[in-house]
């Protein structure tokens, strides 16, 4: 398990953070996601053998946001 | 064209409009001057308070609620619905023929959850009110804090500085996680949760109504008061939020700007109300009253003078539904005065009369006269008076 921070500059409200956190249930290999509208970032703890950075970025994009490696 | 397409009007909208029309009809019957119902209202403090709460909700409360909670929550809701729509459209290639998302349902759920939450909170406040009461100073501090919160939120919506993002409330992770995992899917859980969350970010008018619920000292009355008020706020909230979700992303952006402007204005108004309630000479109303008084005096009807001088130590102040008349009084310095507060079918918050500097607070009868003894004041000093919401104000100048 590793922990990584992604910047998400296009979050516009606290509900955006809630939507991004729902990826916990959608992505296989994710242990925990903590998204913050205040910091415009998400901290994701995941199994790197099951999930890549690109897949995370793509999943976030599917939710309507842009994730950039911090 | 498929026959299985959804009807052009959502059933939820029909039900919602039914509720709205019924509520408006009740309010109109209650306020019909020639009907007996106003007498019932006049004779029954409870009934008149509930009607006032409802009308406050449907007018100022609706807009104020929309400004604070709409900016924070309904826009998130709208964004979610918008995104659901986009996701749905992405799944179906024929976007033009895709059935419209039932955007009324999440808003309806949001408002029902809000109504339930505020009713319960009203009961809690009423129950707590039997143990304690909020002083005008505490209310003033609350109003100023909420005013700052609203202005901060408006600046956040304008993207003025990243620091203003901290003016939005992030729900605790464990709650969002719990709801998400138990309800499975955000379509119904999120609006309900956001509706419940609104109790943590009451707008200025809601806060004042909460203070009133606290003042009832009864769980039943507190619940009824908050129910009436929140029901009143629902139509404006529903219509605007519904329109916002239907207008699409481009107009939604415009709507957000509009909300930001309204939040900013209401934030400043709430701040000003807080200053009024503190008896501050620096509130907008108190600073500008002198500018408009001479003009008002010229325009005033003969029987309603705007400037009254108390030569005999007696002052008469008419407390009406639209405020105090005259708003500017003059009195001799160095001697005790009697201020006669006269109400006549007065149901507005003007009844909650406050003189901050004297620490005087009284809920006046809807019809009658209450006398207040004002101790001798220094020449050149000013006593400000206001309603408990800081909306209606006036002053006595001592010469």
Interface residues (C-beta under 8 A of the other chain):
Chain A: X12 X13 X14 X15 X16 X17 X18 X19 X21 X22 X24 X25 X34 X36 X37 X38 X40 X63 X64
Chain B: X72 X73 X75 X76 X77 X79 X80 X83 X86 X162 X165 X166 X168 X169 X170 X171 X173 X176 X177 X180 X181 X186 X190 X194
